[in-house]
Amino acid sequence: MSLPTITSLAFLTPGNFADDDPHTGLEETLQLFEYGERLGFDGAWIRQRHLEHGVGSAAVFLAAAGQRTERIELGTAVIPIGYENPFRLAEDLALADVLSRERLQIGFSTGMPHADLLGDLVHDSDWRELDLSYGRIARVLDHLRGDYLGGPDTVIHSPGNVQRPRLQPHNPGLAHRIWYGGGSLRSSRWAAEHGLSLLSGNIVTGEGTDDFTTAQLNLLTEYRRALSEGRETRVALGRVIVPFDSADAPGRARYRDYAASRHERTLAPQGPRRTLFAPDVVGTAEQILEQLAADPVLAEVSELRLELPYEFHREEYEQILHDVRHLIAPELGWRPAALAEGALRLR
């Protein structure tokens, strides 16, 4: 069985920190972004999490990460749009993108984790009656494109200038680097129809099937069917991949226990939405490559994103990235960004 070919390699990290020492955890996550760039990874992504020991504002974190790195793409997967003001979020993202020299890749979703606790704190009116779904993401896109506000004669006066009002900084390129974290046929279709790139990870909705692989292949097929001809977007596949070649014995045991604790959820659809989970890919590089070669979904994409486990330590994350970069990704045809850039300079 032949191996799939990967041209872009990124990782997604949860940004863990301790309740009594958030700075240390956040600093270590920034260091992980720096480490990933040194290894030659193409992208480093952060989860946005509310009320948890994780990053509550991806825009703020990525602004900091942009000052600590020079080349690597900086992504967030995903921002739950239901908690965001579309104009203010667009302002924050545009500013962070300019500061990073246009390296942001922004992923959205329509979910509202912990809505029973947060909904009334975020929204002054009854949030259950508001459009907190796809339309809110479309509003962010409209703002990022930089349409002028008011009529053609509308101007604002500020110290030193008179100008037509629109979102500042004006940075319309970011609107072409927006992703949607799609887990259902409807969401993948909407993303395609609006020209968003697609993130598909290890969780999908079982629609007409109990098999995760079948459901995810159907999702990719629907996305590509709905995409306008000639429109350029990207598709990235997320998998929890944990090699333990350079891990010590306690680390290997921890990785095995982690995968075992999550295996039962992969056996059947979960909950009323029939959520399907992919098994974690854990083992030696040789074992992992065998599993990846047997993954028909990976054969359909060229971008792979490692979804790092929750609640691991920085040293463990670095070991996982190191082993994937040196032992797994090259076997999939991937080349580190630094080597690719060097080869181009030699031509």
Secondary structure, DSSP 4 states (H G I P E B T S, - for coil): -PPP--SEEEEEE----BTTBHHHHHHHHHHHHHHHHHHT-SEEEE---SSSSS-S-HHHHHHHHHHH-SSSEEEEEEEEGGG--HHHHHHHHHHHHHHTTS-EEEEEE---TTHHHHHHHH-SS-GGGS--SHHHHHHHHHHHHTPPPS-TT--EEETTEEE----SS--GGGGGSEEEE--SHHHHHHHHHTT-EEEE-SEEE-SS-S-HHHHHHHHHHHHHHHSPTT----EEEEE-EEE-TT--HHHHHHHHHHHHHTTGGGSS-BTTTTEEEPPPEEE-HHHHHHHHHT-TTGGG-SEEEEEPPTT--HHHHHHHHHHIIIIIGGGGT---HHHHHHHHHH-
